[in-house]
Amino acid sequence: MTADVEKLAQSFARDGYLIVPNLFRREEAKKYKDEIKIILQEVRRESQGDDSPRKFVDETGVYVGLAARSGVFRQAVRDERLVDIIEAIIGPNVEFLSDKVVYKDDDKHVASPWHQDWPYWEGTHKISVWVALDDASPENGCLKLMPGSHLSSVIHDGDMSDGSGFGHRIRPEIIDESAAVTAPIEAGGAVFFHDLTLHASHPNSERRERWTWIPTYRDALAEDPPYSFAVANTVVRGVGRK
């Protein structure tokens, strides 16, 4: 582990997140966004009916399973620049679990509510990487995070699905917004965060595109329940369970 990566891991242990500018080059971010648009076109062509993936994508701006459909993302989840940091955080055995796109645009512009990711999957703790595919600012919906909130779980409201894709959320009146850190970041930059880190997003008040690729990782030796969404999970460093 290099001194720089070790310093990042120490910061993550303290705050529950890391902001890493320019993890990917701007042209790489554009390539990933273009590939996602092709995948979503395929999903829309294939999908029919009220419960189809197309309906969920169009209503929420979320699609899970990019690496399951694309060699571009099967390669991207193994990128050493990304995995080096994940390894420093969770240890030598790293498994890619799943990935998704979350996008905001003129139609999908509301703020994401405060929440932790852990209630959605439970099991062992996991690390997600919020990779900006466009320049992300408070005006078009960048992340905001609560430092140190990964040290304990918070009671979420029950299933409150309203079509936004966030069935679990924190009541806004218990959040101290003055303690939150806003994370503006240019295309290609990334935010690494623990699944107990409280986070939300600003609304897209400019109605400008803000696309994000989010791969999620775990300790490859951890015991977890089976996940229906983990159809492309694979060990990307070290060894996994036999």
C-alpha positions in Angstrom: 0.0 0.0 0.0 1.5 3.4 -1.0 1.5 6.2 1.5 -1.1 8.1 -0.5 -3.5 5.2 -0.6 -2.9 4.5 3.1 -3.8 8.1 3.9 -7.0 7.8 1.9 -7.9 4.6 3.8 -7.4 6.5 7.1 -9.6 9.3 6.0 -12.3 6.9 5.0 -12.1 5.1 8.4 -12.7 8.5 10.1 -15.3 10.0 7.8 -17.0 7.1 6.1 -16.4 8.5 2.6 -13.6 9.7 0.3 -13.8 12.3 -2.4 -11.3 11.4 -5.2 -11.1 14.0 -8.0 -10.0 12.8 -11.5 -10.1 9.1 -10.7 -11.0 8.6 -14.3 -10.1 10.8 -17.2 -12.9 13.0 -18.7 -12.9 11.0 -21.9 -13.3 7.8 -20.0 -16.4 9.2 -18.2 -17.8 10.1 -21.6 -17.2 6.6 -22.8 -19.0 5.1 -19.8 -22.0 7.5 -20.3 -22.2 6.7 -24.0 -22.2 2.9 -23.2 -24.9 3.3 -20.6 -27.1 5.1 -23.1 -26.7 2.1 -25.4 -27.6 -0.3 -22.6 -30.7 1.7 -21.7 -31.8 1.8 -25.3 -31.6 -2.0 -25.3 -33.5 -2.3 -22.1 -36.3 -0.1 -23.4 -36.5 -2.1 -26.7 -36.7 -5.4 -24.7 -39.1 -4.3 -21.9 -42.8 -4.5 -22.0 -45.5 -4.1 -19.3 -46.2 -2.1 -16.2 -43.6 -4.0 -14.1 -40.9 -3.9 -16.7 -37.3 -2.6 -16.2 -38.1 0.1 -18.8 -40.9 1.5 -16.6 -38.6 1.6 -13.5 -35.8 3.3 -15.5 -38.0 5.9 -17.0 -39.7 6.7 -13.6 -36.6 6.7 -11.4 -33.5 7.2 -13.6 -32.0 4.1 -12.1 -30.9 0.9 -13.8 -29.1 -2.0 -12.0 -26.8 -4.4 -13.7 -24.6 -2.6 -16.2 -21.7 -5.1 -15.9 -24.1 -7.9 -16.5 -24.8 -6.5 -20.0 -21.5 -4.8 -21.0 -17.9 -5.8 -21.4 -17.0 -2.2 -21.0 -18.3 -2.3 -17.4 -17.0 -5.8 -16.7 -13.6 -4.3 -17.4 -14.2 -1.0 -15.6 -15.1 -2.6 -12.3 -11.6 -4.2 -12.3 -9.8 -0.9 -13.0 -6.7 -0.8 -10.7 -7.2 2.9 -9.9 -10.5 2.0 -8.3 -9.7 -1.4 -6.8 -6.5 -0.1 -5.2 -8.5 2.2 -3.0 -11.2 -0.4 -2.3 -8.5 -2.8 -1.2 -7.0 -0.3 1.1 -10.4 0.1 2.7 -11.7 -3.5 3.0 -8.5 -5.6 2.7 -6.8 -7.8 0.1 -9.8 -9.8 -1.1 -12.2 -7.7 -3.1 -15.4 -8.8 -4.8 -17.4 -6.6 -7.2 -21.1 -7.1 -6.3 -23.2 -5.1 -8.7 -23.4 -1.7 -10.4 -26.0 0.8 -11.5 -26.6 4.1 -13.3 -28.4 6.9 -11.5 -29.2 9.9 -13.6 -30.9 13.2 -13.3 -32.1 15.3 -16.2 -34.9 17.7 -17.2 -37.6 15.1 -16.2 -35.9 13.5 -13.2 -34.6 16.4 -11.1 -35.8 16.0 -7.5 -33.4 15.6 -4.6 -32.6 12.1 -3.4 -33.7 11.7 0.3 -31.3 11.2 3.2 -30.6 7.4 3.6 -28.1 4.7 4.3 -27.6 2.0 1.7 -27.3 -0.9 4.2 -31.1 -1.3 4.8 -31.5 -2.1 1.2 -29.3 -5.2 1.3 -28.2 -5.8 5.0 -25.6 -8.5 5.4 -21.9 -7.6 5.5 -21.0 -3.9 5.0 -20.2 -2.8 1.5 -18.5 0.1 -0.3 -20.0 2.0 -3.2 -18.2 4.3 -5.6 -20.2 7.3 -7.0 -18.4 8.0 -10.3 -19.5 11.3 -11.9 -20.0 11.0 -15.6 -20.9 14.7 -15.9 -19.6 17.6 -13.9 -21.7 17.4 -10.7 -22.5 20.5 -8.6 -25.2 21.6 -6.1 -27.1 23.1 -9.0 -27.5 19.8 -10.9 -27.7 17.3 -8.0 -24.3 16.4 -6.6 -24.0 14.3 -3.5 -24.0 15.5 0.1 -22.8 13.3 3.0 -22.7 13.2 6.8 -19.2 12.7 8.1 -18.8 10.0 10.7 -22.4 8.6 10.2 -21.0 5.2 9.1 -20.2 4.4 12.8 -23.8 3.4 13.6 -27.1 2.6 11.8 -30.0 4.9 11.9 -33.7 3.9 12.0 -35.2 4.4 8.6 -38.9 4.9 7.8 -40.4 1.7 6.5 -41.3 1.0 2.9 -42.1 4.4 1.6 -41.7 3.8 -2.1 -43.2 6.6 -4.1 -41.8 5.8 -7.4 -38.5 7.5 -6.7 -36.6 4.3 -6.1 -36.0 5.1 -2.4 -38.2 2.8 -0.3 -36.1 3.5 2.8 -35.3 7.0 4.0 -34.5 9.1 7.0 -37.0 11.6 8.3 -35.7 15.1 7.2 -36.4 16.6 10.6 -33.8 14.5 12.3 -31.0 15.5 9.9 -28.7 18.4 10.9 -28.1 19.8 7.4 -25.5 22.2 8.8 -23.2 19.2 9.5 -23.4 17.8 5.9 -20.6 18.0 3.4 -21.5 18.8 -0.2 -19.3 17.0 -2.8 -19.2 18.8 -6.1 -16.9 16.9 -8.5 -15.9 17.0 -12.1 -16.6 14.3 -14.6 -14.3 11.3 -13.9 -14.1 12.1 -10.2 -15.5 9.7 -7.6 -16.9 9.5 -4.1 -16.3 6.3 -2.2 -18.7 5.7 0.7 -19.6 3.1 3.3 -23.1 1.6 3.2 -23.9 3.2 6.6 -22.8 6.7 5.5 -25.8 9.0 5.5 -26.0 10.6 2.1 -28.5 12.4 -0.2 -28.4 14.5 -3.3 -29.2 18.1 -4.1 -32.1 18.7 -6.5 -31.2 19.3 -10.1 -32.4 22.9 -10.1 -30.7 23.6 -13.4 -32.4 20.6 -15.0 -29.0 19.7 -16.5 -27.8 16.2 -17.1 -26.1 14.5 -14.1 -25.2 10.9 -14.8 -23.5 8.7 -12.3 -22.1 5.1 -12.4 -22.1 3.4 -9.1 -20.3 0.0 -8.6 -20.5 -1.7 -5.2 -17.8 -3.9 -3.6 -17.5 -6.2 -0.6 -14.9 -8.4 1.2 -14.7 -11.4 -1.1 -14.6 -13.7 2.0 -17.6 -12.2 3.7 -20.7 -14.3 4.2 -23.8 -12.7 2.8 -27.4 -13.7 1.8 -27.9 -14.3 -1.9 -28.8 -11.2 -3.8 -30.9 -11.4 -6.9 -29.3 -8.2 -8.3 -25.7 -9.7 -8.1 -25.8 -11.4 -11.4 -22.3 -10.3 -12.5 -20.5 -10.5 -9.1 -16.9 -11.5 -9.4 -13.7 -11.4 -7.4 -11.5 -8.6 -8.7 -8.6 -9.0 -6.4 -7.3 -11.7 -4.0 -9.4 -14.8 -3.4 -13.1 -15.5 -2.7 -15.2 -18.0 -0.9 -15.1 -21.6 -2.2 
